[in-house]
């Protein structure tokens, strides 16, 4: 689903076999980094909702992934821990609206 970029992303994933953020949803940290460095993703919501579709596929799993995604993004952009916490909180609040409550 990455079109002409799929080959490059698959190569990056192959070089980092332990980098799975979610095996359940088959989301790898290289996908996150690709979204940030090549697709202008700037928020955890952007990555987990629009780039990977994790929010729509499994909201609970996406909430679990949010801290790791925020940390990776913060490291890349050199943001502080407050940014990480704010992103995780905002994303969790949004994603809670997508949980199926029974």
Buried (B, 14 or more C-beta within 10 A) or exposed (E): EEEEEEEEBEEBBEEEEEBBBBEBBEBBBBBBBBBBEEBEBEBBBBBBBBBBBBBEBBBEBBBBBBBBBBBBBBEEEEBEEEBBEBBBEBBBEBBEEBEEEE
